[in-house]
Amino acid sequence: MISYQKLWVLLKERGITQSMLRREYGITPQCISALKEDRYVRTALLDKLCLILSCDVSEILERKEDAGEI
């Protein structure tokens, strides 16, 4: 399972709110919701977030073991 918990920590550290993501960067509420719920998002969104935060993708997501996988 992919977790975006690291994203929320980094956003808080950088002082970027969900409202700012929507207004200033054009991230849709649906995308924000998907990230909050650790659901599938497009790689283009991950790339955009990395550009906004000037970071590597490994700084905004991580893979966590899920007992029901495979």
Contacts in CASP RR format, 6 or more apart in sequence:
PFRMAT RR
TARGET T0000
AUTHOR 0000-0000-0000
METHOD contacts of the structure
MODEL  1
MISYQKLWVLLKERGITQSMLRREYGITPQCISALKEDRYVRTALLDKLC
LILSCDVSEILERKEDAGEI
1 38 0 8 1.000
1 63 0 8 1.000
1 64 0 8 1.000
1 65 0 8 1.000
1 66 0 8 1.000
1 69 0 8 1.000
2 38 0 8 1.000
2 61 0 8 1.000
2 62 0 8 1.000
2 63 0 8 1.000
2 64 0 8 1.000
3 38 0 8 1.000
3 61 0 8 1.000
3 62 0 8 1.000
3 63 0 8 1.000
3 64 0 8 1.000
4 35 0 8 1.000
4 36 0 8 1.000
4 38 0 8 1.000
4 60 0 8 1.000
4 61 0 8 1.000
5 62 0 8 1.000
6 59 0 8 1.000
6 60 0 8 1.000
6 61 0 8 1.000
6 62 0 8 1.000
7 35 0 8 1.000
7 49 0 8 1.000
7 60 0 8 1.000
7 61 0 8 1.000
8 36 0 8 1.000
10 53 0 8 1.000
10 55 0 8 1.000
10 59 0 8 1.000
10 60 0 8 1.000
11 17 0 8 1.000
11 21 0 8 1.000
11 53 0 8 1.000
14 53 0 8 1.000
16 52 0 8 1.000
16 53 0 8 1.000
18 32 0 8 1.000
21 27 0 8 1.000
21 32 0 8 1.000
21 52 0 8 1.000
22 28 0 8 1.000
22 29 0 8 1.000
22 32 0 8 1.000
25 48 0 8 1.000
25 52 0 8 1.000
27 45 0 8 1.000
27 48 0 8 1.000
27 49 0 8 1.000
31 41 0 8 1.000
31 45 0 8 1.000
33 39 0 8 1.000
34 40 0 8 1.000
34 41 0 8 1.000
35 41 0 8 1.000
46 57 0 8 1.000
46 60 0 8 1.000
46 61 0 8 1.000
47 57 0 8 1.000
49 60 0 8 1.000
50 56 0 8 1.000
50 57 0 8 1.000
50 59 0 8 1.000
50 60 0 8 1.000
53 59 0 8 1.000
53 60 0 8 1.000
END
